[in-house]
Amino acid sequence: MKISKHFLAKSAINDSFSVSKGLVIHGNIEGSVCGRIEGHVYGNIELDGKVIIAEDAFVSGYIVGTDINVNGTVKGNIICKGQLSVGEKGDISGEILSVAISIHPNCKISGTIRKADSINEEDVNSVKISNLPKINASLKAIVKDENQTNSATGEAWW
């Protein structure tokens, strides 16, 4: 089953949601709730609450949360405003910025780890910007004279 665009399933009992095992989300998850990811998310997760990435879960995108537990795979940057816990099966590829960090000795982390006294909006925005994909672009300008063309190549952000 695939769900596209923005997704947020909210429980009236405890203001939390779950992405069940076998569910694939293509899009961002945002909200002021806690969330548990057991399936796959191809998008960013930004919650004002606890984020749990279960053992078989996969996230391709950045994660911002109050407290974050990673026991699955994350391909993206993480900003944790509270306690980040990386379990034995945790596998993170990306930059990590957290106020408090607990790392199991058998986990896998590829990237930088920074500890901060506090996390502000500028820190969160820097992760969003650094997580944008780079693409190679080739541009051609249209000019009135058919014998002249201008071109440019380089990196571009989308």
PyMOL commands that set and color helices and strands:
alter all, ss='L'
color gray80, all
select helices_A, chain A and resi 121-130
alter helices_A, ss='H'
color red, helices_A
select strands_A, chain A and resi 2-4+16-19+24-26+29-31+34-37+40-42+45-47+51-53+58-60+63-65+68-70+73-75+78-86+91-93+96-103+108-110+113-115+134-141+150-157
alter strands_A, ss='S'
color yellow, strands_A
deselect
rebuild
show_as cartoon
